[in-house]
Amino acid sequence: MNQTTGTVTKGRLPPWFKQRLAEPGVMSTMHDLLGRLGLHTICQSALCPNIGRCFTSGTATFLILGDVCTRRCTFCAVKKGHPAPVDETEPHHLCDAVAKLGLTYVVITSVTRDDLPDGGASQFAQTVNLLQKNMADITIEVLIPDFRGSKESIRTVVESGPQVINHNLETVPRLYPEARTGADYARSLELLYTVKKLNPDIVTKSGLMLGLGESRDELIEVMGDLREADCDLLTIGQYLQPSPHHHPVVSFIPPEEFAGYEAIGREMGFSGVASSPLVRSSYRAAELYEKAKT
């Protein structure tokens, strides 16, 4: 048994991960739409276990700036390497997809693009601006990379006016060198603090994965750090190993322990906490956002 509570992973997933299979026709329709518009989703690229549920409900988390990441985080299934040039038509195609799907709450994330001078901040801003211009009463959540700590890039995204800015800490500081290569814990916390300093009305959000080898005390300390940065919303989910070449799952955390962390988060003052094995960054994002506005 590791520092974390739970069962050390061997063999099949625990029973609480069972989900109904999505209708093939529904999945095919969504894949066709995304393919025609040349769009990517984190649902596909990160092998999200909730993809069937989300695609069936006609929603997805859009992945901009291509589908190849310049960093090599060992927990992530997204392709790594040398990305293609930025597609200038991508914001327009994303806007088309939002219109066709009839979305009123949109979540947009990206690969990390350390090869770009602004880390891709201008592409985020252009996408947000275009959606606001063409869609009435739309709510936009962006899940951004750390932009290597560039205050100018953070300001670019903030000034575009999304209602929610999310940046995931992912795990505890001790595990960053092996799980989150190229990232820096203090830098990520500072990003969330900077967003609030630039615009206190923007809802800030972060996410954590459990089962990488963290301890309970470490996790609670990270949650406290997020509250000190005035982070409003928190998601906590179970890490699942994408392949044998990725960071191993050290433990599966039982649902009741996730529920305990949710209660702790509420006591700490988070406006909303989503904590269960299948929770991901954009899990029921609109519902969580409403908690921050009440």
DRENVOVO-479044 format. One record per residue (C-alpha): x, y, z; residue number from 0. Coordinates in pm, whole numbers. Example, Ala and Ser with C-alpha at 12.3 -4.5 7.8 and 13.67 -1.06 7.14 Angstrom:
BEGIN
node px=1230, py=-450, pz=780, gudo=0
node px=1367, py=-106, pz=714, gudo=1
//
This chain:
BEGIN
node px=0, py=0, pz=0, gudo=0
node px=130, py=345, pz=-92, gudo=1
node px=98, py=669, pz=103, gudo=2
node px=-243, py=717, pz=-49, gudo=3
node px=-538, py=522, pz=78, gudo=4
node px=-705, py=291, pz=-171, gudo=5
node px=-622, py=-34, pz=-344, gudo=6
node px=-296, py=-74, pz=-532, gudo=7
node px=-382, py=-123, pz=-897, gudo=8
node px=-346, py=-470, pz=-1041, gudo=9
node px=-553, py=-600, pz=-1328, gudo=10
node px=-895, py=-466, pz=-1414, gudo=11
node px=-1052, py=-137, pz=-1309, gudo=12
node px=-1266, py=-128, pz=-993, gudo=13
node px=-1641, py=-172, pz=-1050, gudo=14
node px=-1722, py=197, pz=-999, gudo=15
node px=-1571, py=277, pz=-1339, gudo=16
node px=-1836, py=84, pz=-1532, gudo=17
node px=-2035, py=297, pz=-1777, gudo=18
node px=-2296, py=232, pz=-2041, gudo=19
node px=-2163, py=212, pz=-2395, gudo=20
node px=-2254, py=506, pz=-2616, gudo=21
node px=-2464, py=457, pz=-2927, gudo=22
node px=-2226, py=405, pz=-3223, gudo=23
node px=-2438, py=627, pz=-3446, gudo=24
node px=-2419, py=920, pz=-3204, gudo=25
node px=-2043, py=883, pz=-3169, gudo=26
node px=-2005, py=864, pz=-3546, gudo=27
node px=-2207, py=1183, pz=-3596, gudo=28
node px=-1987, py=1377, pz=-3354, gudo=29
node px=-1667, py=1240, pz=-3504, gudo=30
node px=-1788, py=1335, pz=-3852, gudo=31
node px=-1869, py=1691, pz=-3745, gudo=32
node px=-1531, py=1742, pz=-3582, gudo=33
node px=-1354, py=1582, pz=-3876, gudo=34
node px=-1527, py=1803, pz=-4133, gudo=35
node px=-1425, py=2114, pz=-3941, gudo=36
node px=-1071, py=1993, pz=-3871, gudo=37
node px=-1121, py=2026, pz=-3494, gudo=38
node px=-972, py=1830, pz=-3207, gudo=39
node px=-1113, py=1756, pz=-2862, gudo=40
node px=-937, py=1671, pz=-2539, gudo=41
node px=-1204, py=1402, pz=-2504, gudo=42
node px=-1038, py=1213, pz=-2790, gudo=43
node px=-675, py=1316, pz=-2743, gudo=44
node px=-662, py=1244, pz=-2369, gudo=45
node px=-869, py=923, pz=-2392, gudo=46
node px=-1128, py=1059, pz=-2150, gudo=47
node px=-1342, py=783, pz=-1998, gudo=48
node px=-1648, py=1010, pz=-2020, gudo=49
node px=-1629, py=1063, pz=-2396, gudo=50
node px=-1937, py=851, pz=-2466, gudo=51
node px=-2148, py=1037, pz=-2214, gudo=52
node px=-2039, py=1378, pz=-2341, gudo=53
node px=-2063, py=1303, pz=-2713, gudo=54
node px=-2405, py=1146, pz=-2661, gudo=55
node px=-2524, py=1468, pz=-2496, gudo=56
node px=-2387, py=1667, pz=-2789, gudo=57
node px=-2101, py=1836, pz=-2612, gudo=58
node px=-1722, py=1821, pz=-2609, gudo=59
node px=-1418, py=2003, pz=-2473, gudo=60
node px=-1246, py=2162, pz=-2770, gudo=61
node px=-868, py=2135, pz=-2806, gudo=62
node px=-713, py=2427, pz=-2992, gudo=63
node px=-360, py=2490, pz=-3124, gudo=64
node px=-347, py=2143, pz=-3276, gudo=65
node px=-321, py=1808, pz=-3102, gudo=66
node px=57, py=1780, pz=-3046, gudo=67
node px=205, py=1905, pz=-2717, gudo=68
node px=557, py=2039, pz=-2671, gudo=69
node px=583, py=1896, pz=-2318, gudo=70
node px=613, py=1537, pz=-2205, gudo=71
node px=403, py=1497, pz=-1893, gudo=72
node px=411, py=1128, pz=-1809, gudo=73
node px=43, py=1107, pz=-1711, gudo=74
node px=-98, py=1253, pz=-2032, gudo=75
node px=-213, py=1065, pz=-2343, gudo=76
node px=-198, py=1371, pz=-2572, gudo=77
node px=57, py=1332, pz=-2854, gudo=78
node px=397, py=1484, pz=-2791, gudo=79
node px=649, py=1626, pz=-3036, gudo=80
node px=677, py=1911, pz=-3282, gudo=81
node px=338, py=2077, pz=-3348, gudo=82
node px=220, py=2204, pz=-3684, gudo=83
node px=189, py=2579, pz=-3747, gudo=84
node px=-111, py=2748, pz=-3585, gudo=85
node px=-428, py=2713, pz=-3794, gudo=86
node px=-569, py=3064, pz=-3835, gudo=87
node px=-909, py=2923, pz=-3935, gudo=88
node px=-943, py=2718, pz=-3617, gudo=89
node px=-1140, py=2981, pz=-3417, gudo=90
node px=-1391, py=3014, pz=-3700, gudo=91
node px=-1435, py=2638, pz=-3730, gudo=92
node px=-1479, py=2608, pz=-3354, gudo=93
node px=-1746, py=2877, pz=-3369, gudo=94
node px=-1923, py=2680, pz=-3643, gudo=95
node px=-1918, py=2365, pz=-3430, gudo=96
node px=-2061, py=2548, pz=-3128, gudo=97
node px=-2343, py=2682, pz=-3345, gudo=98
node px=-2419, py=2341, pz=-3498, gudo=99
node px=-2423, py=2175, pz=-3155, gudo=100
node px=-2632, py=2452, pz=-3002, gudo=101
node px=-2400, py=2492, pz=-2705, gudo=102
node px=-2457, py=2766, pz=-2449, gudo=103
node px=-2161, py=2666, pz=-2230, gudo=104
node px=-1831, py=2606, pz=-2410, gudo=105
node px=-1508, py=2464, pz=-2269, gudo=106
node px=-1187, py=2528, pz=-2464, gudo=107
node px=-844, py=2395, pz=-2380, gudo=108
node px=-518, py=2352, pz=-2569, gudo=109
node px=-198, py=2161, pz=-2591, gudo=110
node px=103, py=2341, pz=-2443, gudo=111
node px=282, py=2537, pz=-2714, gudo=112
node px=620, py=2640, pz=-2575, gudo=113
node px=729, py=2691, pz=-2937, gudo=114
node px=509, py=3001, pz=-2971, gudo=115
node px=620, py=3343, pz=-2841, gudo=116
node px=296, py=3392, pz=-2647, gudo=117
node px=232, py=3024, pz=-2578, gudo=118
node px=-86, py=3041, pz=-2785, gudo=119
node px=-259, py=3308, pz=-2575, gudo=120
node px=-361, py=3508, pz=-2882, gudo=121
node px=-537, py=3202, pz=-3028, gudo=122
node px=-735, py=3165, pz=-2707, gudo=123
node px=-828, py=3535, pz=-2715, gudo=124
node px=-930, py=3525, pz=-3080, gudo=125
node px=-1148, py=3220, pz=-3020, gudo=126
node px=-1317, py=3375, pz=-2716, gudo=127
node px=-1375, py=3705, pz=-2896, gudo=128
node px=-1523, py=3534, pz=-3200, gudo=129
node px=-1763, py=3327, pz=-2990, gudo=130
node px=-1876, py=3633, pz=-2796, gudo=131
node px=-1929, py=3825, pz=-3118, gudo=132
node px=-2137, py=3556, pz=-3286, gudo=133
node px=-2317, py=3379, pz=-3000, gudo=134
node px=-2569, py=3549, pz=-2774, gudo=135
node px=-2567, py=3461, pz=-2403, gudo=136
node px=-2278, py=3215, pz=-2430, gudo=137
node px=-2064, py=3119, pz=-2130, gudo=138
node px=-1700, py=3040, pz=-2203, gudo=139
node px=-1456, py=2843, pz=-1990, gudo=140
node px=-1093, py=2819, pz=-2095, gudo=141
node px=-848, py=2565, pz=-1956, gudo=142
node px=-510, py=2721, pz=-2023, gudo=143
node px=-146, py=2609, pz=-2004, gudo=144
node px=99, py=2801, pz=-1785, gudo=145
node px=242, py=3014, pz=-2072, gudo=146
node px=578, py=2972, pz=-1894, gudo=147
node px=455, py=3225, pz=-1643, gudo=148
node px=420, py=3509, pz=-1895, gudo=149
node px=207, py=3782, pz=-1734, gudo=150
node px=149, py=3932, pz=-2078, gudo=151
node px=4, py=3606, pz=-2211, gudo=152
node px=-216, py=3564, pz=-1905, gudo=153
node px=-338, py=3922, pz=-1947, gudo=154
node px=-421, py=3853, pz=-2314, gudo=155
node px=-655, py=3570, pz=-2213, gudo=156
node px=-806, py=3759, pz=-1919, gudo=157
node px=-883, py=4065, pz=-2129, gudo=158
node px=-1066, py=3853, pz=-2389, gudo=159
node px=-1331, py=3805, pz=-2122, gudo=160
node px=-1406, py=3436, pz=-2062, gudo=161
node px=-1627, py=3376, pz=-1761, gudo=162
node px=-1407, py=3095, pz=-1627, gudo=163
node px=-1030, py=3049, pz=-1643, gudo=164
node px=-909, py=2704, pz=-1543, gudo=165
node px=-552, py=2594, pz=-1490, gudo=166
node px=-489, py=2249, pz=-1346, gudo=167
node px=-228, py=2188, pz=-1078, gudo=168
node px=-279, py=1817, pz=-1159, gudo=169
node px=-84, py=1673, pz=-865, gudo=170
node px=120, py=1753, pz=-554, gudo=171
node px=457, py=1937, pz=-576, gudo=172
node px=663, py=1629, pz=-485, gudo=173
node px=544, py=1446, pz=-797, gudo=174
node px=603, py=1728, pz=-1047, gudo=175
node px=955, py=1616, pz=-1153, gudo=176
node px=833, py=1272, pz=-1260, gudo=177
node px=473, py=1342, pz=-1366, gudo=178
node px=459, py=1701, pz=-1489, gudo=179
node px=783, py=1759, pz=-1676, gudo=180
node px=841, py=2121, pz=-1771, gudo=181
node px=583, py=2257, pz=-1528, gudo=182
node px=641, py=2436, pz=-1200, gudo=183
node px=404, py=2419, pz=-903, gudo=184
node px=466, py=2773, pz=-779, gudo=185
node px=430, py=2911, pz=-1132, gudo=186
node px=92, py=2742, pz=-1175, gudo=187
node px=-33, py=2879, pz=-845, gudo=188
node px=90, py=3224, pz=-941, gudo=189
node px=-106, py=3203, pz=-1267, gudo=190
node px=-432, py=3155, pz=-1078, gudo=191
node px=-345, py=3438, pz=-841, gudo=192
node px=-261, py=3665, pz=-1135, gudo=193
node px=-594, py=3600, pz=-1305, gudo=194
node px=-781, py=3712, pz=-993, gudo=195
node px=-558, py=4016, pz=-953, gudo=196
node px=-623, py=4122, pz=-1314, gudo=197
node px=-998, py=4060, pz=-1297, gudo=198
node px=-1157, py=3953, pz=-965, gudo=199
node px=-1488, py=3884, pz=-1142, gudo=200
node px=-1347, py=3593, pz=-1344, gudo=201
node px=-1418, py=3255, pz=-1187, gudo=202
node px=-1097, py=3058, pz=-1139, gudo=203
node px=-1080, py=2682, pz=-1138, gudo=204
node px=-825, py=2404, pz=-1101, gudo=205
node px=-813, py=2026, pz=-1112, gudo=206
node px=-627, py=1744, pz=-939, gudo=207
node px=-573, py=1376, pz=-1021, gudo=208
node px=-551, py=1114, pz=-748, gudo=209
node px=-370, py=783, pz=-756, gudo=210
node px=-28, py=901, pz=-873, gudo=211
node px=131, py=838, pz=-535, gudo=212
node px=29, py=1147, pz=-340, gudo=213
node px=-55, py=1134, pz=30, gudo=214
node px=-372, py=1262, pz=189, gudo=215
node px=-182, py=1532, pz=376, gudo=216
node px=-12, py=1647, pz=57, gudo=217
node px=-343, py=1668, pz=-124, gudo=218
node px=-509, py=1871, pz=150, gudo=219
node px=-210, py=2106, pz=155, gudo=220
node px=-249, py=2163, pz=-221, gudo=221
node px=-618, py=2235, pz=-173, gudo=222
node px=-520, py=2492, pz=89, gudo=223
node px=-272, py=2650, pz=-152, gudo=224
node px=-547, py=2686, pz=-410, gudo=225
node px=-774, py=2861, pz=-164, gudo=226
node px=-490, py=3098, pz=-73, gudo=227
node px=-474, py=3182, pz=-444, gudo=228
node px=-849, py=3255, pz=-425, gudo=229
node px=-938, py=2967, pz=-658, gudo=230
node px=-1317, py=2932, pz=-676, gudo=231
node px=-1380, py=2586, pz=-822, gudo=232
node px=-1205, py=2252, pz=-788, gudo=233
node px=-1232, py=1919, pz=-970, gudo=234
node px=-1078, py=1598, pz=-830, gudo=235
node px=-1072, py=1272, pz=-1023, gudo=236
node px=-895, py=937, pz=-1047, gudo=237
node px=-588, py=911, pz=-1267, gudo=238
node px=-607, py=631, pz=-1524, gudo=239
node px=-290, py=514, pz=-1697, gudo=240
node px=-327, py=569, pz=-2076, gudo=241
node px=-67, py=304, pz=-2167, gudo=242
node px=210, py=92, pz=-2012, gudo=243
node px=453, py=369, pz=-2109, gudo=244
node px=283, py=630, pz=-1892, gudo=245
node px=307, py=699, pz=-1519, gudo=246
node px=164, py=398, pz=-1332, gudo=247
node px=-152, py=411, pz=-1125, gudo=248
node px=-28, py=368, pz=-770, gudo=249
node px=-373, py=337, pz=-615, gudo=250
node px=-743, py=352, pz=-691, gudo=251
node px=-922, py=584, pz=-451, gudo=252
node px=-1267, py=461, pz=-343, gudo=253
node px=-1571, py=684, pz=-405, gudo=254
node px=-1626, py=750, pz=-34, gudo=255
node px=-1280, py=900, pz=-3, gudo=256
node px=-1350, py=1129, pz=-297, gudo=257
node px=-1668, py=1238, pz=-120, gudo=258
node px=-1459, py=1318, pz=186, gudo=259
node px=-1231, py=1546, pz=-16, gudo=260
node px=-1535, py=1721, pz=-158, gudo=261
node px=-1658, py=1795, pz=194, gudo=262
node px=-1314, py=1923, pz=294, gudo=263
node px=-1307, py=2148, pz=-11, gudo=264
node px=-1643, py=2299, pz=74, gudo=265
node px=-1526, py=2362, pz=430, gudo=266
node px=-1217, py=2536, pz=295, gudo=267
node px=-1437, py=2779, pz=105, gudo=268
node px=-1438, py=2659, pz=-256, gudo=269
node px=-1760, py=2776, pz=-421, gudo=270
node px=-1797, py=2437, pz=-588, gudo=271
node px=-1614, py=2103, pz=-575, gudo=272
node px=-1668, py=1805, pz=-805, gudo=273
node px=-1488, py=1503, pz=-660, gudo=274
node px=-1540, py=1144, pz=-772, gudo=275
node px=-1342, py=883, pz=-967, gudo=276
node px=-1473, py=982, pz=-1312, gudo=277
node px=-1452, py=1358, pz=-1263, gudo=278
node px=-1238, py=1543, pz=-1516, gudo=279
node px=-1159, py=1913, pz=-1563, gudo=280
node px=-1472, py=1988, pz=-1766, gudo=281
node px=-1698, py=1739, pz=-1586, gudo=282
node px=-2044, py=1901, pz=-1563, gudo=283
node px=-1866, py=2233, pz=-1606, gudo=284
node px=-2184, py=2439, pz=-1644, gudo=285
node px=-2328, py=2299, pz=-1320, gudo=286
node px=-2009, py=2372, pz=-1128, gudo=287
node px=-1996, py=2724, pz=-1268, gudo=288
node px=-2347, py=2793, pz=-1142, gudo=289
node px=-2229, py=2713, pz=-790, gudo=290
node px=-1970, py=2988, pz=-819, gudo=291
node px=-2237, py=3240, pz=-920, gudo=292
node px=-2480, py=3170, pz=-637, gudo=293
//
